[in-house]
Amino acid sequence: LSVRSAAAIAERIRAETEAMTVRTASAAIRTTLSAGIAYATGADTIHSLLIRADEALYEAKASGRNRVKVPSLATLAA
């Protein structure tokens, strides 16, 4: 799965989540979704990959929520 494909899937899930309304006995609830995408390089461990995914998630939240963030290749080279 390419990074572009993963981001497209996450974006589709985000948009579908945003469009949903959950009805309860007392109210209709709307939700949003933020996601961080990380991709493995040859030097990655599970731990380093999860750290990058977590950083991308926090970036998505900090930049307005309800979005998908993918770190750039430049970020990996740093």
All heavy atoms as TSV, in Angstrom:
chain	resi	resn	atom	element	x	y	z
A	1	LEU	N	N	0.863	-1.176	0.000
A	1	LEU	CA	C	0.000	0.000	0.000
A	1	LEU	C	C	0.898	1.224	0.000
A	1	LEU	O	O	1.779	1.347	0.848
A	1	LEU	CB	C	-0.892	-0.029	1.234
A	1	LEU	CG	C	-1.960	1.048	1.375
A	1	LEU	CD1	C	-3.025	0.927	0.305
A	1	LEU	CD2	C	-2.589	0.940	2.735
A	2	SER	N	N	0.682	2.136	-0.919
A	2	SER	CA	C	1.494	3.347	-0.987
A	2	SER	C	C	1.024	4.357	0.056
A	2	SER	O	O	-0.094	4.273	0.568
A	2	SER	CB	C	1.399	3.970	-2.384
A	2	SER	OG	O	0.123	4.557	-2.572
A	3	VAL	N	N	1.884	5.304	0.349
A	3	VAL	CA	C	1.528	6.373	1.288
A	3	VAL	C	C	0.339	7.155	0.753
A	3	VAL	O	O	-0.595	7.484	1.491
A	3	VAL	CB	C	2.736	7.308	1.523
A	3	VAL	CG1	C	2.349	8.499	2.367
A	3	VAL	CG2	C	3.872	6.551	2.143
A	4	ARG	N	N	0.352	7.423	-0.540
A	4	ARG	CA	C	-0.762	8.159	-1.166
A	4	ARG	C	C	-2.068	7.391	-1.018
A	4	ARG	O	O	-3.112	7.963	-0.699
A	4	ARG	CB	C	-0.457	8.421	-2.638
A	4	ARG	CG	C	-1.522	9.248	-3.327
A	4	ARG	CD	C	-1.106	9.656	-4.702
A	4	ARG	NE	N	-0.069	10.675	-4.532
A	4	ARG	CZ	C	0.760	11.056	-5.468
A	4	ARG	NH1	N	0.712	10.511	-6.657
A	4	ARG	NH2	N	1.659	11.988	-5.245
A	5	SER	N	N	-2.038	6.076	-1.222
A	5	SER	CA	C	-3.249	5.251	-1.068
A	5	SER	C	C	-3.725	5.235	0.378
A	5	SER	O	O	-4.920	5.336	0.650
A	5	SER	CB	C	-2.986	3.821	-1.531
A	5	SER	OG	O	-2.728	3.781	-2.914
A	6	ALA	N	N	-2.777	5.112	1.316
A	6	ALA	CA	C	-3.142	5.111	2.737
A	6	ALA	C	C	-3.789	6.426	3.125
A	6	ALA	O	O	-4.802	6.458	3.831
A	6	ALA	CB	C	-1.909	4.849	3.598
A	7	ALA	N	N	-3.225	7.534	2.636
A	7	ALA	CA	C	-3.789	8.850	2.944
A	7	ALA	C	C	-5.176	9.005	2.315
A	7	ALA	O	O	-6.083	9.573	2.935
A	7	ALA	CB	C	-2.855	9.951	2.457
A	8	ALA	N	N	-5.363	8.485	1.114
A	8	ALA	CA	C	-6.672	8.567	0.457
A	8	ALA	C	C	-7.720	7.757	1.216
A	8	ALA	O	O	-8.864	8.199	1.382
A	8	ALA	CB	C	-6.566	8.087	-0.992
A	9	ILE	N	N	-7.340	6.587	1.699
A	9	ILE	CA	C	-8.265	5.763	2.488
A	9	ILE	C	C	-8.627	6.476	3.787
A	9	ILE	O	O	-9.798	6.544	4.166
A	9	ILE	CB	C	-7.661	4.374	2.760
A	9	ILE	CG1	C	-7.583	3.564	1.461
A	9	ILE	CG2	C	-8.467	3.623	3.823
A	9	ILE	CD1	C	-6.714	2.322	1.549
A	10	ALA	N	N	-7.611	7.019	4.463
A	10	ALA	CA	C	-7.864	7.736	5.714
A	10	ALA	C	C	-8.755	8.947	5.471
A	10	ALA	O	O	-9.654	9.243	6.261
A	10	ALA	CB	C	-6.546	8.158	6.361
A	11	GLU	N	N	-8.546	9.648	4.368
A	11	GLU	CA	C	-9.368	10.825	4.044
A	11	GLU	C	C	-10.807	10.411	3.773
A	11	GLU	O	O	-11.751	11.090	4.186
A	11	GLU	CB	C	-8.781	11.575	2.854
A	11	GLU	CG	C	-9.614	12.741	2.377
A	11	GLU	CD	C	-9.879	13.797	3.445
A	11	GLU	OE1	O	-9.063	13.976	4.368
A	11	GLU	OE2	O	-10.935	14.465	3.365
A	12	ARG	N	N	-10.998	9.290	3.091
A	12	ARG	CA	C	-12.360	8.809	2.830
A	12	ARG	C	C	-13.068	8.454	4.140
A	12	ARG	O	O	-14.230	8.803	4.350
A	12	ARG	CB	C	-12.337	7.610	1.886
A	12	ARG	CG	C	-13.742	7.207	1.432
A	12	ARG	CD	C	-13.727	6.073	0.437
A	12	ARG	NE	N	-13.417	4.832	1.134
A	12	ARG	CZ	C	-12.455	3.983	0.774
A	12	ARG	NH1	N	-11.705	4.218	-0.270
A	12	ARG	NH2	N	-12.245	2.878	1.464
A	13	ILE	N	N	-12.362	7.797	5.041
A	13	ILE	CA	C	-12.937	7.458	6.350
A	13	ILE	C	C	-13.255	8.734	7.125
A	13	ILE	O	O	-14.305	8.847	7.753
A	13	ILE	CB	C	-11.984	6.543	7.142
A	13	ILE	CG1	C	-11.872	5.184	6.452
A	13	ILE	CG2	C	-12.440	6.391	8.590
A	13	ILE	CD1	C	-10.746	4.307	6.972
A	14	ARG	N	N	-12.352	9.724	7.065
A	14	ARG	CA	C	-12.580	10.996	7.747
A	14	ARG	C	C	-13.829	11.690	7.224
A	14	ARG	O	O	-14.690	12.122	7.979
A	14	ARG	CB	C	-11.366	11.930	7.578
A	14	ARG	CG	C	-11.486	13.220	8.395
A	14	ARG	CD	C	-10.800	14.390	7.716
A	14	ARG	NE	N	-11.308	14.682	6.404
A	14	ARG	CZ	C	-12.456	15.323	6.147
A	14	ARG	NH1	N	-13.246	15.730	7.118
A	14	ARG	NH2	N	-12.833	15.547	4.914
A	15	ALA	N	N	-13.974	11.756	5.909
A	15	ALA	CA	C	-15.134	12.418	5.296
A	15	ALA	C	C	-16.436	11.676	5.621
A	15	ALA	O	O	-17.460	12.309	5.903
A	15	ALA	CB	C	-14.937	12.522	3.796
A	16	GLU	N	N	-16.401	10.352	5.588
A	16	GLU	CA	C	-17.602	9.570	5.914
A	16	GLU	C	C	-17.981	9.737	7.385
A	16	GLU	O	O	-19.157	9.799	7.721
A	16	GLU	CB	C	-17.398	8.105	5.556
A	16	GLU	CG	C	-17.374	7.877	4.047
A	16	GLU	CD	C	-17.111	6.435	3.648
A	16	GLU	OE1	O	-17.110	5.549	4.534
A	16	GLU	OE2	O	-16.892	6.195	2.449
A	17	THR	N	N	-16.985	9.814	8.251
A	17	THR	CA	C	-17.246	10.035	9.678
A	17	THR	C	C	-17.886	11.401	9.891
A	17	THR	O	O	-18.858	11.537	10.635
A	17	THR	CB	C	-15.943	9.923	10.493
A	17	THR	OG1	O	-15.410	8.605	10.311
A	17	THR	CG2	C	-16.180	10.177	11.963
A	18	GLU	N	N	-17.349	12.413	9.232
A	18	GLU	CA	C	-17.887	13.772	9.357
A	18	GLU	C	C	-19.330	13.855	8.867
A	18	GLU	O	O	-20.145	14.594	9.424
A	18	GLU	CB	C	-17.015	14.742	8.558
A	18	GLU	CG	C	-17.463	16.179	8.647
A	18	GLU	CD	C	-16.597	17.085	7.796
A	18	GLU	OE1	O	-16.079	16.643	6.753
A	18	GLU	OE2	O	-16.456	18.255	8.187
A	19	ALA	N	N	-19.668	13.083	7.847
A	19	ALA	CA	C	-21.011	13.130	7.262
A	19	ALA	C	C	-22.051	12.370	8.083
A	19	ALA	O	O	-23.253	12.561	7.899
A	19	ALA	CB	C	-20.971	12.570	5.843
A	20	MET	N	N	-21.603	11.509	8.991
A	20	MET	CA	C	-22.517	10.693	9.795
A	20	MET	C	C	-23.144	11.487	10.930
A	20	MET	O	O	-22.517	12.375	11.490
A	20	MET	CB	C	-21.772	9.530	10.441
A	20	MET	CG	C	-21.703	8.300	9.619
A	20	MET	SD	S	-21.126	6.852	10.581
A	20	MET	CE	C	-19.738	7.459	11.478
A	21	THR	N	N	-24.366	11.133	11.238
A	21	THR	CA	C	-25.029	11.637	12.435
A	21	THR	C	C	-25.469	10.436	13.252
A	21	THR	O	O	-26.125	9.534	12.732
A	21	THR	CB	C	-26.262	12.491	12.071
A	21	THR	OG1	O	-25.836	13.586	11.259
A	21	THR	CG2	C	-26.959	13.009	13.302
A	22	VAL	N	N	-25.075	10.421	14.512
A	22	VAL	CA	C	-25.478	9.348	15.425
A	22	VAL	C	C	-26.636	9.881	16.251
A	22	VAL	O	O	-26.518	10.893	16.935
A	22	VAL	CB	C	-24.308	8.924	16.337
A	22	VAL	CG1	C	-24.759	7.858	17.316
A	22	VAL	CG2	C	-23.120	8.458	15.508
A	23	ARG	N	N	-27.759	9.220	16.168
A	23	ARG	CA	C	-28.941	9.665	16.907
A	23	ARG	C	C	-29.047	8.877	18.216
A	23	ARG	O	O	-28.972	7.663	18.219
A	23	ARG	CB	C	-30.188	9.473	16.068
A	23	ARG	CG	C	-30.097	10.260	14.764
A	23	ARG	CD	C	-31.427	10.490	14.121
A	23	ARG	NE	N	-31.274	11.104	12.818
A	23	ARG	CZ	C	-30.966	12.379	12.594
A	23	ARG	NH1	N	-30.778	13.183	13.601
A	23	ARG	NH2	N	-30.852	12.849	11.368
A	24	THR	N	N	-29.217	9.621	19.288
A	24	THR	CA	C	-29.441	9.011	20.596
A	24	THR	C	C	-30.833	9.417	21.060
A	24	THR	O	O	-31.519	10.201	20.379
A	24	THR	CB	C	-28.396	9.482	21.628
A	24	THR	OG1	O	-28.611	10.867	21.908
A	24	THR	CG2	C	-26.983	9.270	21.125
A	25	ALA	N	N	-31.240	8.943	22.191
A	25	ALA	CA	C	-32.566	9.292	22.709
A	25	ALA	C	C	-32.688	10.783	22.992
A	25	ALA	O	O	-33.773	11.353	22.883
A	25	ALA	CB	C	-32.846	8.496	23.987
A	26	SER	N	N	-31.582	11.432	23.311
A	26	SER	CA	C	-31.670	12.841	23.694
A	26	SER	C	C	-31.087	13.823	22.683
A	26	SER	O	O	-31.346	15.023	22.786
A	26	SER	CB	C	-30.958	13.055	25.036
A	26	SER	OG	O	-29.601	12.681	24.922
A	27	ALA	N	N	-30.308	13.361	21.709
A	27	ALA	CA	C	-29.688	14.304	20.775
A	27	ALA	C	C	-29.133	13.589	19.552
A	27	ALA	O	O	-28.973	12.368	19.548
A	27	ALA	CB	C	-28.559	15.049	21.473
A	28	ALA	N	N	-28.848	14.383	18.541
A	28	ALA	CA	C	-28.115	13.907	17.374
A	28	ALA	C	C	-26.671	14.360	17.552
A	28	ALA	O	O	-26.412	15.518	17.854
A	28	ALA	CB	C	-28.707	14.478	16.096
A	29	ILE	N	N	-25.742	13.434	17.380
A	29	ILE	CA	C	-24.335	13.727	17.623
A	29	ILE	C	C	-23.569	13.669	16.304
A	29	ILE	O	O	-23.698	12.710	15.541
A	29	ILE	CB	C	-23.731	12.717	18.620
A	29	ILE	CG1	C	-24.494	12.772	19.937
A	29	ILE	CG2	C	-22.252	12.973	18.824
A	29	ILE	CD1	C	-24.136	11.653	20.884
A	30	ARG	N	N	-22.775	14.694	16.048
A	30	ARG	CA	C	-21.890	14.721	14.880
A	30	ARG	C	C	-20.460	14.548	15.380
A	30	ARG	O	O	-20.109	15.031	16.446
A	30	ARG	CB	C	-22.011	16.066	14.147
A	30	ARG	CG	C	-23.410	16.457	13.714
A	30	ARG	CD	C	-23.927	15.731	12.480
A	30	ARG	NE	N	-23.013	15.714	11.366
A	30	ARG	CZ	C	-23.119	16.462	10.272
A	30	ARG	NH1	N	-24.109	17.313	10.144
A	30	ARG	NH2	N	-22.243	16.348	9.308
A	31	THR	N	N	-19.662	13.866	14.617
A	31	THR	CA	C	-18.279	13.649	15.008
A	31	THR	C	C	-17.333	14.032	13.882
A	31	THR	O	O	-17.753	14.159	12.721
A	31	THR	CB	C	-18.012	12.177	15.382
A	31	THR	OG1	O	-18.275	11.365	14.237
A	31	THR	CG2	C	-18.865	11.730	16.541
A	32	THR	N	N	-16.084	14.221	14.228
A	32	THR	CA	C	-15.033	14.428	13.243
A	32	THR	C	C	-13.901	13.470	13.562
A	32	THR	O	O	-13.905	12.806	14.596
A	32	THR	CB	C	-14.514	15.881	13.257
A	32	THR	OG1	O	-13.988	16.170	14.549
A	32	THR	CG2	C	-15.615	16.860	12.893
A	33	LEU	N	N	-12.918	13.409	12.681
A	33	LEU	CA	C	-11.830	12.464	12.844
A	33	LEU	C	C	-10.528	13.112	12.405
A	33	LEU	O	O	-10.472	13.747	11.356
A	33	LEU	CB	C	-12.110	11.236	11.989
A	33	LEU	CG	C	-11.144	10.076	12.064
A	33	LEU	CD1	C	-11.916	8.769	12.032
A	33	LEU	CD2	C	-10.139	10.131	10.967
A	34	SER	N	N	-9.499	12.966	13.211
A	34	SER	CA	C	-8.150	13.369	12.840
A	34	SER	C	C	-7.306	12.116	12.759
A	34	SER	O	O	-7.480	11.193	13.554
A	34	SER	CB	C	-7.560	14.320	13.880
A	34	SER	OG	O	-8.287	15.511	13.946
A	35	ALA	N	N	-6.370	12.073	11.794
A	35	ALA	CA	C	-5.522	10.892	11.630
A	35	ALA	C	C	-4.108	11.304	11.277
A	35	ALA	O	O	-3.890	12.298	10.595
A	35	ALA	CB	C	-6.080	9.986	10.535
A	36	GLY	N	N	-3.170	10.517	11.745
A	36	GLY	CA	C	-1.772	10.682	11.380
A	36	GLY	C	C	-1.292	9.437	10.662
A	36	GLY	O	O	-1.494	8.326	11.139
A	37	ILE	N	N	-0.686	9.633	9.507
A	37	ILE	CA	C	-0.185	8.518	8.703
A	37	ILE	C	C	1.335	8.489	8.840
A	37	ILE	O	O	1.994	9.517	8.735
A	37	ILE	CB	C	-0.537	8.702	7.211
A	37	ILE	CG1	C	-2.034	8.881	7.004
A	37	ILE	CG2	C	0.031	7.573	6.359
A	37	ILE	CD1	C	-2.856	7.661	7.251
A	38	ALA	N	N	1.899	7.321	9.073
A	38	ALA	CA	C	3.347	7.145	9.080
A	38	ALA	C	C	3.682	5.969	8.173
A	38	ALA	O	O	2.879	5.054	8.023
A	38	ALA	CB	C	3.854	6.895	10.490
A	39	TYR	N	N	4.842	6.014	7.569
A	39	TYR	CA	C	5.258	4.926	6.692
A	39	TYR	C	C	6.658	4.500	7.078
A	39	TYR	O	O	7.482	5.302	7.527
A	39	TYR	CB	C	5.183	5.335	5.218
A	39	TYR	CG	C	5.677	6.729	4.948
A	39	TYR	CD1	C	6.989	6.972	4.579
A	39	TYR	CD2	C	4.812	7.813	5.074
A	39	TYR	CE1	C	7.432	8.260	4.353
A	39	TYR	CE2	C	5.256	9.100	4.833
A	39	TYR	CZ	C	6.567	9.311	4.473
A	39	TYR	OH	O	7.008	10.587	4.247
A	40	ALA	N	N	6.909	3.217	6.944
A	40	ALA	CA	C	8.156	2.629	7.403
A	40	ALA	C	C	9.275	2.842	6.391
A	40	ALA	O	O	9.068	2.762	5.180
A	40	ALA	CB	C	7.964	1.137	7.649
A	41	THR	N	N	10.456	3.122	6.929
A	41	THR	CA	C	11.681	3.123	6.138
A	41	THR	C	C	12.478	1.899	6.563
A	41	THR	O	O	12.118	1.224	7.529
A	41	THR	CB	C	12.505	4.401	6.406
A	41	THR	OG1	O	12.956	4.372	7.765
A	41	THR	CG2	C	11.678	5.651	6.161
A	42	GLY	N	N	13.538	1.619	5.898
A	42	GLY	CA	C	14.338	0.441	6.232
A	42	GLY	C	C	14.924	0.483	7.628
A	42	GLY	O	O	15.203	-0.557	8.217
A	43	ALA	N	N	15.116	1.682	8.172
A	43	ALA	CA	C	15.746	1.820	9.489
A	43	ALA	C	C	14.731	1.846	10.632
A	43	ALA	O	O	15.118	1.920	11.792
A	43	ALA	CB	C	16.580	3.098	9.511
A	44	ASP	N	N	13.445	1.797	10.329
A	44	ASP	CA	C	12.421	1.942	11.350
A	44	ASP	C	C	12.267	0.709	12.225
A	44	ASP	O	O	12.437	-0.424	11.776
A	44	ASP	CB	C	11.052	2.227	10.719
A	44	ASP	CG	C	10.812	3.695	10.521
A	44	ASP	OD1	O	11.065	4.475	11.457
A	44	ASP	OD2	O	10.369	4.069	9.428
A	45	THR	N	N	11.885	0.986	13.457
A	45	THR	CA	C	11.398	-0.046	14.364
A	45	THR	C	C	9.901	0.236	14.541
A	45	THR	O	O	9.417	1.295	14.134
A	45	THR	CB	C	12.096	0.043	15.741
A	45	THR	OG1	O	11.748	1.299	16.343
A	45	THR	CG2	C	13.604	-0.072	15.607
A	46	ILE	N	N	9.195	-0.672	15.146
A	46	ILE	CA	C	7.784	-0.426	15.438
A	46	ILE	C	C	7.658	0.828	16.301
A	46	ILE	O	O	6.792	1.673	16.069
A	46	ILE	CB	C	7.142	-1.642	16.151
A	46	ILE	CG1	C	7.072	-2.833	15.210
A	46	ILE	CG2	C	5.772	-1.304	16.704
A	46	ILE	CD1	C	6.146	-2.656	14.029
A	47	HIS	N	N	8.546	0.965	17.257
A	47	HIS	CA	C	8.510	2.122	18.163
A	47	HIS	C	C	8.689	3.438	17.399
A	47	HIS	O	O	7.915	4.378	17.601
A	47	HIS	CB	C	9.584	1.966	19.237
A	47	HIS	CG	C	9.576	3.059	20.255
A	47	HIS	ND1	N	8.583	3.178	21.198
A	47	HIS	CD2	C	10.424	4.088	20.459
A	47	HIS	CE1	C	8.823	4.239	21.943
A	47	HIS	NE2	N	9.939	4.804	21.520
A	48	SER	N	N	9.679	3.531	16.514
A	48	SER	CA	C	9.905	4.784	15.779
A	48	SER	C	C	8.749	5.075	14.829
A	48	SER	O	O	8.358	6.228	14.638
A	48	SER	CB	C	11.230	4.748	15.018
A	48	SER	OG	O	11.229	3.745	14.013
A	49	LEU	N	N	8.166	4.045	14.260
A	49	LEU	CA	C	7.015	4.225	13.368
A	49	LEU	C	C	5.807	4.752	14.139
A	49	LEU	O	O	5.125	5.684	13.699
A	49	LEU	CB	C	6.688	2.897	12.689
A	49	LEU	CG	C	5.632	2.907	11.604
A	49	LEU	CD1	C	6.041	3.814	10.449
A	49	LEU	CD2	C	5.404	1.494	11.095
A	50	LEU	N	N	5.549	4.185	15.315
A	50	LEU	CA	C	4.433	4.657	16.135
A	50	LEU	C	C	4.657	6.090	16.621
A	50	LEU	O	O	3.711	6.881	16.704
A	50	LEU	CB	C	4.200	3.723	17.321
A	50	LEU	CG	C	3.620	2.355	16.957
A	50	LEU	CD1	C	3.566	1.459	18.188
A	50	LEU	CD2	C	2.261	2.489	16.314
A	51	ILE	N	N	5.890	6.443	16.929
A	51	ILE	CA	C	6.190	7.818	17.337
A	51	ILE	C	C	5.848	8.785	16.204
A	51	ILE	O	O	5.208	9.819	16.417
A	51	ILE	CB	C	7.663	7.960	17.760
A	51	ILE	CG1	C	7.879	7.297	19.111
A	51	ILE	CG2	C	8.089	9.435	17.805
A	51	ILE	CD1	C	9.342	7.199	19.529
A	52	ARG	N	N	6.245	8.461	14.973
A	52	ARG	CA	C	5.932	9.347	13.835
A	52	ARG	C	C	4.432	9.426	13.564
A	52	ARG	O	O	3.908	10.483	13.243
A	52	ARG	CB	C	6.688	8.908	12.585
A	52	ARG	CG	C	8.118	9.391	12.579
A	52	ARG	CD	C	8.702	9.543	11.191
A	52	ARG	NE	N	8.339	8.481	10.279
A	52	ARG	CZ	C	8.888	7.275	10.256
A	52	ARG	NH1	N	9.835	6.951	11.106
A	52	ARG	NH2	N	8.506	6.381	9.368
A	53	ALA	N	N	3.724	8.311	13.702
A	53	ALA	CA	C	2.271	8.336	13.520
A	53	ALA	C	C	1.626	9.214	14.578
A	53	ALA	O	O	0.728	10.013	14.272
A	53	ALA	CB	C	1.699	6.919	13.576
A	54	ASP	N	N	2.090	9.101	15.804
A	54	ASP	CA	C	1.571	9.914	16.897
A	54	ASP	C	C	1.866	11.396	16.658
A	54	ASP	O	O	1.001	12.254	16.857
A	54	ASP	CB	C	2.182	9.444	18.215
A	54	ASP	CG	C	1.459	9.985	19.419
A	54	ASP	OD1	O	0.212	9.924	19.454
A	54	ASP	OD2	O	2.137	10.464	20.343
A	55	GLU	N	N	3.078	11.721	16.191
A	55	GLU	CA	C	3.429	13.111	15.885
A	55	GLU	C	C	2.529	13.673	14.781
A	55	GLU	O	O	2.084	14.821	14.852
A	55	GLU	CB	C	4.898	13.215	15.490
A	55	GLU	CG	C	5.845	13.012	16.646
A	55	GLU	CD	C	7.295	12.860	16.225
A	55	GLU	OE1	O	7.590	12.702	15.012
A	55	GLU	OE2	O	8.162	12.877	17.121
A	56	ALA	N	N	2.254	12.860	13.751
A	56	ALA	CA	C	1.383	13.307	12.663
A	56	ALA	C	C	-0.045	13.524	13.171
A	56	ALA	O	O	-0.714	14.478	12.765
A	56	ALA	CB	C	1.402	12.295	11.513
A	57	LEU	N	N	-0.510	12.669	14.068
A	57	LEU	CA	C	-1.840	12.842	14.650
A	57	LEU	C	C	-1.916	14.153	15.427
A	57	LEU	O	O	-2.868	14.929	15.276
A	57	LEU	CB	C	-2.189	11.664	15.557
A	57	LEU	CG	C	-3.484	11.803	16.361
A	57	LEU	CD1	C	-4.683	11.981	15.450
A	57	LEU	CD2	C	-3.659	10.597	17.257
A	58	TYR	N	N	-0.916	14.428	16.259
A	58	TYR	CA	C	-0.924	15.667	17.028
A	58	TYR	C	C	-0.828	16.888	16.116
A	58	TYR	O	O	-1.431	17.923	16.386
A	58	TYR	CB	C	0.178	15.666	18.088
A	58	TYR	CG	C	-0.251	14.896	19.304
A	58	TYR	CD1	C	0.171	13.589	19.509
A	58	TYR	CD2	C	-1.122	15.460	20.236
A	58	TYR	CE1	C	-0.251	12.867	20.613
A	58	TYR	CE2	C	-1.551	14.741	21.339
A	58	TYR	CZ	C	-1.104	13.456	21.521
A	58	TYR	OH	O	-1.532	12.743	22.611
A	59	GLU	N	N	-0.093	16.770	15.007
A	59	GLU	CA	C	-0.032	17.864	14.033
A	59	GLU	C	C	-1.412	18.098	13.407
A	59	GLU	O	O	-1.831	19.231	13.206
A	59	GLU	CB	C	0.997	17.553	12.950
A	59	GLU	CG	C	1.204	18.687	11.979
A	59	GLU	CD	C	2.212	18.346	10.898
A	59	GLU	OE1	O	3.092	17.498	11.109
A	59	GLU	OE2	O	2.106	18.959	9.811
A	60	ALA	N	N	-2.127	17.017	13.105
A	60	ALA	CA	C	-3.478	17.150	12.549
A	60	ALA	C	C	-4.391	17.871	13.532
A	60	ALA	O	O	-5.153	18.760	13.156
A	60	ALA	CB	C	-4.047	15.776	12.204
A	61	LYS	N	N	-4.300	17.505	14.792
A	61	LYS	CA	C	-5.126	18.156	15.808
A	61	LYS	C	C	-4.734	19.613	15.993
A	61	LYS	O	O	-5.596	20.484	16.112
A	61	LYS	CB	C	-5.009	17.408	17.139
A	61	LYS	CG	C	-5.672	16.051	17.131
A	61	LYS	CD	C	-5.476	15.374	18.478
A	61	LYS	CE	C	-6.193	14.045	18.540
A	61	LYS	NZ	N	-6.065	13.435	19.876
A	62	ALA	N	N	-3.434	19.900	16.002
A	62	ALA	CA	C	-2.961	21.265	16.220
A	62	ALA	C	C	-3.278	22.188	15.047
A	62	ALA	O	O	-3.417	23.401	15.226
A	62	ALA	CB	C	-1.455	21.254	16.477
A	63	SER	N	N	-3.425	21.632	13.866
A	63	SER	CA	C	-3.684	22.467	12.691
A	63	SER	C	C	-5.166	22.554	12.338
A	63	SER	O	O	-5.528	22.875	11.219
A	63	SER	CB	C	-2.863	21.988	11.496
A	63	SER	OG	O	-3.184	20.662	11.169
A	64	GLY	N	N	-6.021	22.276	13.307
A	64	GLY	CA	C	-7.439	22.511	13.100
A	64	GLY	C	C	-8.336	21.308	13.251
A	64	GLY	O	O	-9.537	21.418	13.092
A	65	ARG	N	N	-7.780	20.154	13.525
A	65	ARG	CA	C	-8.561	18.921	13.679
A	65	ARG	C	C	-9.302	18.554	12.395
A	65	ARG	O	O	-9.261	19.256	11.412
A	65	ARG	CB	C	-9.503	19.013	14.866
A	65	ARG	CG	C	-8.732	19.224	16.160
A	65	ARG	CD	C	-9.645	19.133	17.358
A	65	ARG	NE	N	-8.848	19.347	18.546
A	65	ARG	CZ	C	-8.860	18.564	19.593
A	65	ARG	NH1	N	-9.644	17.524	19.625
A	65	ARG	NH2	N	-8.095	18.814	20.619
A	66	ASN	N	N	-9.979	17.427	12.437
A	66	ASN	CA	C	-10.773	16.930	11.312
A	66	ASN	C	C	-9.955	16.923	10.022
A	66	ASN	O	O	-10.377	17.437	8.998
A	66	ASN	CB	C	-12.062	17.749	11.143
A	66	ASN	CG	C	-13.065	17.019	10.260
A	66	ASN	OD1	O	-13.089	15.792	10.210
A	66	ASN	ND2	N	-13.875	17.765	9.551
A	67	ARG	N	N	-8.783	16.325	10.088
A	67	ARG	CA	C	-7.917	16.242	8.910
A	67	ARG	C	C	-6.982	15.056	9.011
A	67	ARG	O	O	-6.828	14.469	10.070
A	67	ARG	CB	C	-7.144	17.534	8.702
A	67	ARG	CG	C	-6.216	17.879	9.838
A	67	ARG	CD	C	-5.696	19.299	9.769
A	67	ARG	NE	N	-6.808	20.198	9.971
A	67	ARG	CZ	C	-7.030	21.286	9.238
A	67	ARG	NH1	N	-6.198	21.640	8.311
A	67	ARG	NH2	N	-8.074	22.045	9.459
A	68	VAL	N	N	-6.335	14.748	7.890
A	68	VAL	CA	C	-5.359	13.669	7.803
A	68	VAL	C	C	-4.005	14.312	7.543
A	68	VAL	O	O	-3.881	15.154	6.661
A	68	VAL	CB	C	-5.710	12.693	6.653
A	68	VAL	CG1	C	-4.622	11.651	6.461
A	68	VAL	CG2	C	-7.049	12.024	6.906
A	69	LYS	N	N	-2.987	13.919	8.311
A	69	LYS	CA	C	-1.639	14.444	8.132
A	69	LYS	C	C	-0.680	13.313	7.803
A	69	LYS	O	O	-0.706	12.259	8.426
A	69	LYS	CB	C	-1.145	15.142	9.395
A	69	LYS	CG	C	-1.742	16.495	9.598
A	69	LYS	CD	C	-1.200	17.460	8.572
A	69	LYS	CE	C	-1.681	18.869	8.843
A	69	LYS	NZ	N	-1.196	19.819	7.902
A	70	VAL	N	N	0.173	13.569	6.814
A	70	VAL	CA	C	1.219	12.637	6.413
A	70	VAL	C	C	2.535	13.397	6.502
A	70	VAL	O	O	2.664	14.460	5.892
A	70	VAL	CB	C	1.006	12.141	4.968
A	70	VAL	CG1	C	2.103	11.167	4.560
A	70	VAL	CG2	C	-0.364	11.519	4.798
A	71	PRO	N	N	3.528	12.893	7.245
A	71	PRO	CA	C	4.821	13.595	7.298
A	71	PRO	C	C	5.479	13.581	5.924
A	71	PRO	O	O	5.331	12.633	5.161
A	71	PRO	CB	C	5.630	12.811	8.316
A	71	PRO	CG	C	4.953	11.515	8.493
A	71	PRO	CD	C	3.534	11.679	8.041
A	72	SER	N	N	6.175	14.650	5.619
A	72	SER	CA	C	6.857	14.724	4.325
A	72	SER	C	C	8.127	13.880	4.356
A	72	SER	O	O	8.644	13.541	5.411
A	72	SER	CB	C	7.214	16.176	4.002
A	72	SER	OG	O	8.222	16.623	4.894
A	73	LEU	N	N	8.644	13.571	3.192
A	73	LEU	CA	C	9.896	12.835	3.117
A	73	LEU	C	C	11.035	13.651	3.711
A	73	LEU	O	O	11.968	13.105	4.278
A	73	LEU	CB	C	10.199	12.461	1.663
A	73	LEU	CG	C	9.286	11.408	1.058
A	73	LEU	CD1	C	9.585	11.236	-0.423
A	73	LEU	CD2	C	9.419	10.091	1.781
A	74	ALA	N	N	10.955	14.974	3.616
A	74	ALA	CA	C	11.973	15.841	4.198
A	74	ALA	C	C	12.029	15.659	5.705
A	74	ALA	O	O	13.095	15.701	6.311
A	74	ALA	CB	C	11.705	17.298	3.836
A	75	THR	N	N	10.882	15.441	6.329
A	75	THR	CA	C	10.823	15.221	7.778
A	75	THR	C	C	11.581	13.962	8.152
A	75	THR	O	O	12.272	13.910	9.155
A	75	THR	CB	C	9.353	15.100	8.244
A	75	THR	OG1	O	8.658	16.275	7.865
A	75	THR	CG2	C	9.256	14.906	9.737
A	76	LEU	N	N	11.487	12.940	7.329
A	76	LEU	CA	C	12.182	11.686	7.613
A	76	LEU	C	C	13.690	11.840	7.473
A	76	LEU	O	O	14.450	11.194	8.187
A	76	LEU	CB	C	11.706	10.584	6.655
A	76	LEU	CG	C	10.299	10.074	6.884
A	76	LEU	CD1	C	9.968	9.034	5.826
A	76	LEU	CD2	C	10.137	9.497	8.263
A	77	ALA	N	N	14.124	12.691	6.555
A	77	ALA	CA	C	15.558	12.857	6.325
A	77	ALA	C	C	16.213	13.656	7.442
A	77	ALA	O	O	17.424	13.603	7.615
A	77	ALA	CB	C	15.782	13.554	4.987
A	78	ALA	N	N	15.425	14.409	8.197
A	78	ALA	CA	C	15.990	15.273	9.248
A	78	ALA	C	C	16.501	14.476	10.421
A	78	ALA	O	O	16.169	13.381	10.665
A	78	ALA	CB	C	14.929	16.258	9.714
